[in-house]
Amino acid sequence: MIGPRSTWVDPWSARRSGRRLRLGGINEMTAMVKAGAAGLFAANRLNAGRKLIDADPTLCKALKEPVDALWTSMTGLAGKFRKGEVNPADIDSVSTAIDGVKSDASEKADTTIKNRQAPGF
């Protein structure tokens, strides 16, 4: 869930700061498509994780709220992305929700969520 965000959704950082990607680098549209695909993959894995959390009472107690907050942020961002209304605050809210899941997993569930590299295309 965390790996695709940092590996493929990097074009968001350029958008967040208000600058465009350099023409000599990767094409901006290609980068945005890859970011969208990575977002879909992350949403799929988050949804699978939500089902596992609901099935386990210990995880449910510790992670249900932060994972649901992340799900709400991601679905809200996806809706705004479809409408073309994405702004830096929306992107930051998803990033903050991811950090919340990590910290709650560490504090309440006594586990660590590690970043993993997504496989390349």
Chimera marker file (.cmm) of the C-alpha trace (Angstrom):
<marker_set name="trace">
<marker id="1" x="0.000" y="0.000" z="0.000" r="1" g="1" b="0" radius="0.5"/>
<marker id="2" x="2.739" y="2.447" z="0.901" r="1" g="1" b="0" radius="0.5"/>
<marker id="3" x="5.302" y="1.540" z="-1.777" r="1" g="1" b="0" radius="0.5"/>
<marker id="4" x="3.281" y="2.582" z="-4.854" r="1" g="1" b="0" radius="0.5"/>
<marker id="5" x="2.676" y="5.986" z="-3.349" r="1" g="1" b="0" radius="0.5"/>
<marker id="6" x="6.352" y="6.807" z="-2.996" r="1" g="1" b="0" radius="0.5"/>
<marker id="7" x="7.492" y="5.079" z="-6.185" r="1" g="1" b="0" radius="0.5"/>
<marker id="8" x="4.913" y="5.979" z="-8.813" r="1" g="1" b="0" radius="0.5"/>
<marker id="9" x="2.908" y="8.853" z="-7.386" r="1" g="1" b="0" radius="0.5"/>
<marker id="10" x="5.961" y="11.124" z="-7.352" r="1" g="1" b="0" radius="0.5"/>
<marker id="11" x="4.435" y="13.419" z="-10.034" r="1" g="1" b="0" radius="0.5"/>
<marker id="12" x="2.130" y="14.657" z="-7.261" r="1" g="1" b="0" radius="0.5"/>
<marker id="13" x="5.096" y="16.341" z="-5.597" r="1" g="1" b="0" radius="0.5"/>
<marker id="14" x="5.687" y="18.396" z="-8.743" r="1" g="1" b="0" radius="0.5"/>
<marker id="15" x="1.996" y="19.271" z="-8.904" r="1" g="1" b="0" radius="0.5"/>
<marker id="16" x="1.882" y="20.094" z="-5.194" r="1" g="1" b="0" radius="0.5"/>
<marker id="17" x="4.687" y="22.635" z="-5.543" r="1" g="1" b="0" radius="0.5"/>
<marker id="18" x="2.998" y="24.139" z="-8.606" r="1" g="1" b="0" radius="0.5"/>
<marker id="19" x="5.743" y="23.322" z="-11.084" r="1" g="1" b="0" radius="0.5"/>
<marker id="20" x="5.485" y="21.244" z="-14.211" r="1" g="1" b="0" radius="0.5"/>
<marker id="21" x="7.621" y="18.247" z="-14.997" r="1" g="1" b="0" radius="0.5"/>
<marker id="22" x="10.625" y="18.962" z="-17.210" r="1" g="1" b="0" radius="0.5"/>
<marker id="23" x="10.148" y="18.195" z="-20.865" r="1" g="1" b="0" radius="0.5"/>
<marker id="24" x="13.520" y="16.433" z="-21.004" r="1" g="1" b="0" radius="0.5"/>
<marker id="25" x="12.317" y="13.932" z="-18.407" r="1" g="1" b="0" radius="0.5"/>
<marker id="26" x="9.323" y="11.654" z="-18.425" r="1" g="1" b="0" radius="0.5"/>
<marker id="27" x="6.248" y="12.939" z="-20.225" r="1" g="1" b="0" radius="0.5"/>
<marker id="28" x="3.836" y="14.589" z="-17.779" r="1" g="1" b="0" radius="0.5"/>
<marker id="29" x="0.796" y="12.707" z="-19.084" r="1" g="1" b="0" radius="0.5"/>
<marker id="30" x="2.606" y="9.370" z="-18.809" r="1" g="1" b="0" radius="0.5"/>
<marker id="31" x="3.620" y="10.248" z="-15.261" r="1" g="1" b="0" radius="0.5"/>
<marker id="32" x="0.046" y="11.130" z="-14.339" r="1" g="1" b="0" radius="0.5"/>
<marker id="33" x="-1.267" y="7.874" z="-15.849" r="1" g="1" b="0" radius="0.5"/>
<marker id="34" x="1.301" y="5.901" z="-13.857" r="1" g="1" b="0" radius="0.5"/>
<marker id="35" x="0.314" y="7.823" z="-10.732" r="1" g="1" b="0" radius="0.5"/>
<marker id="36" x="-3.345" y="6.998" z="-11.370" r="1" g="1" b="0" radius="0.5"/>
<marker id="37" x="-2.555" y="3.312" z="-11.898" r="1" g="1" b="0" radius="0.5"/>
<marker id="38" x="-0.509" y="3.251" z="-8.705" r="1" g="1" b="0" radius="0.5"/>
<marker id="39" x="-3.376" y="4.938" z="-6.872" r="1" g="1" b="0" radius="0.5"/>
<marker id="40" x="-5.815" y="2.298" z="-8.119" r="1" g="1" b="0" radius="0.5"/>
<marker id="41" x="-3.464" y="-0.460" z="-7.001" r="1" g="1" b="0" radius="0.5"/>
<marker id="42" x="-3.045" y="1.154" z="-3.575" r="1" g="1" b="0" radius="0.5"/>
<marker id="43" x="-6.834" y="1.534" z="-3.227" r="1" g="1" b="0" radius="0.5"/>
<marker id="44" x="-7.316" y="-2.131" z="-4.132" r="1" g="1" b="0" radius="0.5"/>
<marker id="45" x="-4.784" y="-3.255" z="-1.531" r="1" g="1" b="0" radius="0.5"/>
<marker id="46" x="-6.240" y="-0.874" z="1.052" r="1" g="1" b="0" radius="0.5"/>
<marker id="47" x="-9.703" y="-2.322" z="0.465" r="1" g="1" b="0" radius="0.5"/>
<marker id="48" x="-8.327" y="-5.854" z="0.925" r="1" g="1" b="0" radius="0.5"/>
<marker id="49" x="-6.652" y="-4.692" z="4.129" r="1" g="1" b="0" radius="0.5"/>
<marker id="50" x="-9.913" y="-3.179" z="5.368" r="1" g="1" b="0" radius="0.5"/>
<marker id="51" x="-11.599" y="-6.564" z="5.003" r="1" g="1" b="0" radius="0.5"/>
<marker id="52" x="-8.815" y="-8.280" z="6.955" r="1" g="1" b="0" radius="0.5"/>
<marker id="53" x="-8.957" y="-5.621" z="9.666" r="1" g="1" b="0" radius="0.5"/>
<marker id="54" x="-12.724" y="-6.083" z="10.025" r="1" g="1" b="0" radius="0.5"/>
<marker id="55" x="-12.226" y="-9.851" z="10.450" r="1" g="1" b="0" radius="0.5"/>
<marker id="56" x="-9.623" y="-9.553" z="13.230" r="1" g="1" b="0" radius="0.5"/>
<marker id="57" x="-10.806" y="-8.066" z="16.568" r="1" g="1" b="0" radius="0.5"/>
<marker id="58" x="-7.313" y="-6.949" z="17.617" r="1" g="1" b="0" radius="0.5"/>
<marker id="59" x="-6.624" y="-5.168" z="14.351" r="1" g="1" b="0" radius="0.5"/>
<marker id="60" x="-10.147" y="-3.783" z="14.282" r="1" g="1" b="0" radius="0.5"/>
<marker id="61" x="-9.629" y="-2.092" z="17.631" r="1" g="1" b="0" radius="0.5"/>
<marker id="62" x="-6.280" y="-0.607" z="16.637" r="1" g="1" b="0" radius="0.5"/>
<marker id="63" x="-6.555" y="0.208" z="12.944" r="1" g="1" b="0" radius="0.5"/>
<marker id="64" x="-10.203" y="0.516" z="11.903" r="1" g="1" b="0" radius="0.5"/>
<marker id="65" x="-10.459" y="4.282" z="12.404" r="1" g="1" b="0" radius="0.5"/>
<marker id="66" x="-7.188" y="5.317" z="10.725" r="1" g="1" b="0" radius="0.5"/>
<marker id="67" x="-7.685" y="2.948" z="7.788" r="1" g="1" b="0" radius="0.5"/>
<marker id="68" x="-11.249" y="4.173" z="7.290" r="1" g="1" b="0" radius="0.5"/>
<marker id="69" x="-9.948" y="7.763" z="7.375" r="1" g="1" b="0" radius="0.5"/>
<marker id="70" x="-7.380" y="6.845" z="4.726" r="1" g="1" b="0" radius="0.5"/>
<marker id="71" x="-10.063" y="5.162" z="2.618" r="1" g="1" b="0" radius="0.5"/>
<marker id="72" x="-12.245" y="8.274" z="2.834" r="1" g="1" b="0" radius="0.5"/>
<marker id="73" x="-9.315" y="10.498" z="1.840" r="1" g="1" b="0" radius="0.5"/>
<marker id="74" x="-8.394" y="8.279" z="-1.102" r="1" g="1" b="0" radius="0.5"/>
<marker id="75" x="-11.933" y="7.992" z="-2.441" r="1" g="1" b="0" radius="0.5"/>
<marker id="76" x="-12.389" y="11.745" z="-2.058" r="1" g="1" b="0" radius="0.5"/>
<marker id="77" x="-9.151" y="12.373" z="-3.950" r="1" g="1" b="0" radius="0.5"/>
<marker id="78" x="-10.199" y="9.946" z="-6.691" r="1" g="1" b="0" radius="0.5"/>
<marker id="79" x="-13.503" y="11.775" z="-7.112" r="1" g="1" b="0" radius="0.5"/>
<marker id="80" x="-11.776" y="15.138" z="-7.332" r="1" g="1" b="0" radius="0.5"/>
<marker id="81" x="-9.201" y="13.705" z="-9.726" r="1" g="1" b="0" radius="0.5"/>
<marker id="82" x="-12.002" y="12.570" z="-12.057" r="1" g="1" b="0" radius="0.5"/>
<marker id="83" x="-13.535" y="16.044" z="-11.960" r="1" g="1" b="0" radius="0.5"/>
<marker id="84" x="-10.162" y="17.738" z="-12.431" r="1" g="1" b="0" radius="0.5"/>
<marker id="85" x="-10.473" y="19.552" z="-9.098" r="1" g="1" b="0" radius="0.5"/>
<marker id="86" x="-7.363" y="18.217" z="-7.343" r="1" g="1" b="0" radius="0.5"/>
<marker id="87" x="-5.526" y="20.689" z="-5.144" r="1" g="1" b="0" radius="0.5"/>
<marker id="88" x="-2.433" y="20.328" z="-2.952" r="1" g="1" b="0" radius="0.5"/>
<marker id="89" x="-4.485" y="20.095" z="0.263" r="1" g="1" b="0" radius="0.5"/>
<marker id="90" x="-6.273" y="16.978" z="-1.039" r="1" g="1" b="0" radius="0.5"/>
<marker id="91" x="-2.969" y="15.285" z="-1.808" r="1" g="1" b="0" radius="0.5"/>
<marker id="92" x="-1.580" y="16.260" z="1.589" r="1" g="1" b="0" radius="0.5"/>
<marker id="93" x="-4.668" y="14.859" z="3.352" r="1" g="1" b="0" radius="0.5"/>
<marker id="94" x="-4.032" y="11.422" z="1.845" r="1" g="1" b="0" radius="0.5"/>
<marker id="95" x="-0.375" y="11.605" z="2.830" r="1" g="1" b="0" radius="0.5"/>
<marker id="96" x="-1.352" y="12.610" z="6.370" r="1" g="1" b="0" radius="0.5"/>
<marker id="97" x="-3.834" y="9.736" z="6.568" r="1" g="1" b="0" radius="0.5"/>
<marker id="98" x="-1.123" y="7.279" z="5.474" r="1" g="1" b="0" radius="0.5"/>
<marker id="99" x="1.175" y="8.599" z="8.178" r="1" g="1" b="0" radius="0.5"/>
<marker id="100" x="-1.696" y="8.214" z="10.683" r="1" g="1" b="0" radius="0.5"/>
<marker id="101" x="-2.129" y="4.545" z="9.786" r="1" g="1" b="0" radius="0.5"/>
<marker id="102" x="1.608" y="3.977" z="10.219" r="1" g="1" b="0" radius="0.5"/>
<marker id="103" x="1.761" y="5.679" z="13.604" r="1" g="1" b="0" radius="0.5"/>
<marker id="104" x="-1.392" y="3.966" z="14.920" r="1" g="1" b="0" radius="0.5"/>
<marker id="105" x="-0.071" y="0.590" z="13.762" r="1" g="1" b="0" radius="0.5"/>
<marker id="106" x="3.091" y="1.244" z="15.715" r="1" g="1" b="0" radius="0.5"/>
<marker id="107" x="1.387" y="2.557" z="18.858" r="1" g="1" b="0" radius="0.5"/>
<marker id="108" x="-1.807" y="0.501" z="19.115" r="1" g="1" b="0" radius="0.5"/>
<marker id="109" x="-1.110" y="-2.728" z="17.235" r="1" g="1" b="0" radius="0.5"/>
<marker id="110" x="2.584" y="-2.967" z="18.160" r="1" g="1" b="0" radius="0.5"/>
<marker id="111" x="3.624" y="-3.518" z="14.552" r="1" g="1" b="0" radius="0.5"/>
<marker id="112" x="5.567" y="-1.584" z="11.961" r="1" g="1" b="0" radius="0.5"/>
<marker id="113" x="4.427" y="-0.852" z="8.433" r="1" g="1" b="0" radius="0.5"/>
<marker id="114" x="7.458" y="-0.736" z="6.172" r="1" g="1" b="0" radius="0.5"/>
<marker id="115" x="7.765" y="0.829" z="2.748" r="1" g="1" b="0" radius="0.5"/>
<marker id="116" x="8.246" y="-1.685" z="-0.034" r="1" g="1" b="0" radius="0.5"/>
<marker id="117" x="9.295" y="-0.919" z="-3.549" r="1" g="1" b="0" radius="0.5"/>
<marker id="118" x="6.623" y="-1.545" z="-6.151" r="1" g="1" b="0" radius="0.5"/>
<marker id="119" x="7.711" y="-3.724" z="-9.047" r="1" g="1" b="0" radius="0.5"/>
<marker id="120" x="8.666" y="-1.731" z="-12.134" r="1" g="1" b="0" radius="0.5"/>
<marker id="121" x="6.760" y="-1.880" z="-15.373" r="1" g="1" b="0" radius="0.5"/>
<link id1="1" id2="2" r="1" g="1" b="0" radius="0.2"/>
<link id1="2" id2="3" r="1" g="1" b="0" radius="0.2"/>
<link id1="3" id2="4" r="1" g="1" b="0" radius="0.2"/>
<link id1="4" id2="5" r="1" g="1" b="0" radius="0.2"/>
<link id1="5" id2="6" r="1" g="1" b="0" radius="0.2"/>
<link id1="6" id2="7" r="1" g="1" b="0" radius="0.2"/>
<link id1="7" id2="8" r="1" g="1" b="0" radius="0.2"/>
<link id1="8" id2="9" r="1" g="1" b="0" radius="0.2"/>
<link id1="9" id2="10" r="1" g="1" b="0" radius="0.2"/>
<link id1="10" id2="11" r="1" g="1" b="0" radius="0.2"/>
<link id1="11" id2="12" r="1" g="1" b="0" radius="0.2"/>
<link id1="12" id2="13" r="1" g="1" b="0" radius="0.2"/>
<link id1="13" id2="14" r="1" g="1" b="0" radius="0.2"/>
<link id1="14" id2="15" r="1" g="1" b="0" radius="0.2"/>
<link id1="15" id2="16" r="1" g="1" b="0" radius="0.2"/>
<link id1="16" id2="17" r="1" g="1" b="0" radius="0.2"/>
<link id1="17" id2="18" r="1" g="1" b="0" radius="0.2"/>
<link id1="18" id2="19" r="1" g="1" b="0" radius="0.2"/>
<link id1="19" id2="20" r="1" g="1" b="0" radius="0.2"/>
<link id1="20" id2="21" r="1" g="1" b="0" radius="0.2"/>
<link id1="21" id2="22" r="1" g="1" b="0" radius="0.2"/>
<link id1="22" id2="23" r="1" g="1" b="0" radius="0.2"/>
<link id1="23" id2="24" r="1" g="1" b="0" radius="0.2"/>
<link id1="24" id2="25" r="1" g="1" b="0" radius="0.2"/>
<link id1="25" id2="26" r="1" g="1" b="0" radius="0.2"/>
<link id1="26" id2="27" r="1" g="1" b="0" radius="0.2"/>
<link id1="27" id2="28" r="1" g="1" b="0" radius="0.2"/>
<link id1="28" id2="29" r="1" g="1" b="0" radius="0.2"/>
<link id1="29" id2="30" r="1" g="1" b="0" radius="0.2"/>
<link id1="30" id2="31" r="1" g="1" b="0" radius="0.2"/>
<link id1="31" id2="32" r="1" g="1" b="0" radius="0.2"/>
<link id1="32" id2="33" r="1" g="1" b="0" radius="0.2"/>
<link id1="33" id2="34" r="1" g="1" b="0" radius="0.2"/>
<link id1="34" id2="35" r="1" g="1" b="0" radius="0.2"/>
<link id1="35" id2="36" r="1" g="1" b="0" radius="0.2"/>
<link id1="36" id2="37" r="1" g="1" b="0" radius="0.2"/>
<link id1="37" id2="38" r="1" g="1" b="0" radius="0.2"/>
<link id1="38" id2="39" r="1" g="1" b="0" radius="0.2"/>
<link id1="39" id2="40" r="1" g="1" b="0" radius="0.2"/>
<link id1="40" id2="41" r="1" g="1" b="0" radius="0.2"/>
<link id1="41" id2="42" r="1" g="1" b="0" radius="0.2"/>
<link id1="42" id2="43" r="1" g="1" b="0" radius="0.2"/>
<link id1="43" id2="44" r="1" g="1" b="0" radius="0.2"/>
<link id1="44" id2="45" r="1" g="1" b="0" radius="0.2"/>
<link id1="45" id2="46" r="1" g="1" b="0" radius="0.2"/>
<link id1="46" id2="47" r="1" g="1" b="0" radius="0.2"/>
<link id1="47" id2="48" r="1" g="1" b="0" radius="0.2"/>
<link id1="48" id2="49" r="1" g="1" b="0" radius="0.2"/>
<link id1="49" id2="50" r="1" g="1" b="0" radius="0.2"/>
<link id1="50" id2="51" r="1" g="1" b="0" radius="0.2"/>
<link id1="51" id2="52" r="1" g="1" b="0" radius="0.2"/>
<link id1="52" id2="53" r="1" g="1" b="0" radius="0.2"/>
<link id1="53" id2="54" r="1" g="1" b="0" radius="0.2"/>
<link id1="54" id2="55" r="1" g="1" b="0" radius="0.2"/>
<link id1="55" id2="56" r="1" g="1" b="0" radius="0.2"/>
<link id1="56" id2="57" r="1" g="1" b="0" radius="0.2"/>
<link id1="57" id2="58" r="1" g="1" b="0" radius="0.2"/>
<link id1="58" id2="59" r="1" g="1" b="0" radius="0.2"/>
<link id1="59" id2="60" r="1" g="1" b="0" radius="0.2"/>
<link id1="60" id2="61" r="1" g="1" b="0" radius="0.2"/>
<link id1="61" id2="62" r="1" g="1" b="0" radius="0.2"/>
<link id1="62" id2="63" r="1" g="1" b="0" radius="0.2"/>
<link id1="63" id2="64" r="1" g="1" b="0" radius="0.2"/>
<link id1="64" id2="65" r="1" g="1" b="0" radius="0.2"/>
<link id1="65" id2="66" r="1" g="1" b="0" radius="0.2"/>
<link id1="66" id2="67" r="1" g="1" b="0" radius="0.2"/>
<link id1="67" id2="68" r="1" g="1" b="0" radius="0.2"/>
<link id1="68" id2="69" r="1" g="1" b="0" radius="0.2"/>
<link id1="69" id2="70" r="1" g="1" b="0" radius="0.2"/>
<link id1="70" id2="71" r="1" g="1" b="0" radius="0.2"/>
<link id1="71" id2="72" r="1" g="1" b="0" radius="0.2"/>
<link id1="72" id2="73" r="1" g="1" b="0" radius="0.2"/>
<link id1="73" id2="74" r="1" g="1" b="0" radius="0.2"/>
<link id1="74" id2="75" r="1" g="1" b="0" radius="0.2"/>
<link id1="75" id2="76" r="1" g="1" b="0" radius="0.2"/>
<link id1="76" id2="77" r="1" g="1" b="0" radius="0.2"/>
<link id1="77" id2="78" r="1" g="1" b="0" radius="0.2"/>
<link id1="78" id2="79" r="1" g="1" b="0" radius="0.2"/>
<link id1="79" id2="80" r="1" g="1" b="0" radius="0.2"/>
<link id1="80" id2="81" r="1" g="1" b="0" radius="0.2"/>
<link id1="81" id2="82" r="1" g="1" b="0" radius="0.2"/>
<link id1="82" id2="83" r="1" g="1" b="0" radius="0.2"/>
<link id1="83" id2="84" r="1" g="1" b="0" radius="0.2"/>
<link id1="84" id2="85" r="1" g="1" b="0" radius="0.2"/>
<link id1="85" id2="86" r="1" g="1" b="0" radius="0.2"/>
<link id1="86" id2="87" r="1" g="1" b="0" radius="0.2"/>
<link id1="87" id2="88" r="1" g="1" b="0" radius="0.2"/>
<link id1="88" id2="89" r="1" g="1" b="0" radius="0.2"/>
<link id1="89" id2="90" r="1" g="1" b="0" radius="0.2"/>
<link id1="90" id2="91" r="1" g="1" b="0" radius="0.2"/>
<link id1="91" id2="92" r="1" g="1" b="0" radius="0.2"/>
<link id1="92" id2="93" r="1" g="1" b="0" radius="0.2"/>
<link id1="93" id2="94" r="1" g="1" b="0" radius="0.2"/>
<link id1="94" id2="95" r="1" g="1" b="0" radius="0.2"/>
<link id1="95" id2="96" r="1" g="1" b="0" radius="0.2"/>
<link id1="96" id2="97" r="1" g="1" b="0" radius="0.2"/>
<link id1="97" id2="98" r="1" g="1" b="0" radius="0.2"/>
<link id1="98" id2="99" r="1" g="1" b="0" radius="0.2"/>
<link id1="99" id2="100" r="1" g="1" b="0" radius="0.2"/>
<link id1="100" id2="101" r="1" g="1" b="0" radius="0.2"/>
<link id1="101" id2="102" r="1" g="1" b="0" radius="0.2"/>
<link id1="102" id2="103" r="1" g="1" b="0" radius="0.2"/>
<link id1="103" id2="104" r="1" g="1" b="0" radius="0.2"/>
<link id1="104" id2="105" r="1" g="1" b="0" radius="0.2"/>
<link id1="105" id2="106" r="1" g="1" b="0" radius="0.2"/>
<link id1="106" id2="107" r="1" g="1" b="0" radius="0.2"/>
<link id1="107" id2="108" r="1" g="1" b="0" radius="0.2"/>
<link id1="108" id2="109" r="1" g="1" b="0" radius="0.2"/>
<link id1="109" id2="110" r="1" g="1" b="0" radius="0.2"/>
<link id1="110" id2="111" r="1" g="1" b="0" radius="0.2"/>
<link id1="111" id2="112" r="1" g="1" b="0" radius="0.2"/>
<link id1="112" id2="113" r="1" g="1" b="0" radius="0.2"/>
<link id1="113" id2="114" r="1" g="1" b="0" radius="0.2"/>
<link id1="114" id2="115" r="1" g="1" b="0" radius="0.2"/>
<link id1="115" id2="116" r="1" g="1" b="0" radius="0.2"/>
<link id1="116" id2="117" r="1" g="1" b="0" radius="0.2"/>
<link id1="117" id2="118" r="1" g="1" b="0" radius="0.2"/>
<link id1="118" id2="119" r="1" g="1" b="0" radius="0.2"/>
<link id1="119" id2="120" r="1" g="1" b="0" radius="0.2"/>
<link id1="120" id2="121" r="1" g="1" b="0" radius="0.2"/>
</marker_set>
